[in-house]
């Protein structure tokens, strides 16, 4: 179970799940071995060297450039856009790296 910050609703959590699912699809399409490059224990979504792109490309900005994401990585769940979102994004990406289901709370399948 992914612990949610105070005040988070299932609908808000589902927004982040959908963003990470978009990020997973992007990475699967463009960098098929991305999971092998990430140390899940070292993942930090607020650190440009230890985030998903940091692990895969060496730095967040380099990942944006290589994948042509000129509007940033928020829509792909790659950076938090709220002060309390980092632990949720980190937990979702760790599950993604380990190939565990993410699940949507609105569908009652969050694991």
Order of alpha helices (4+ residues) and beta strands (2+ residues): alpha-alpha-alpha-alpha
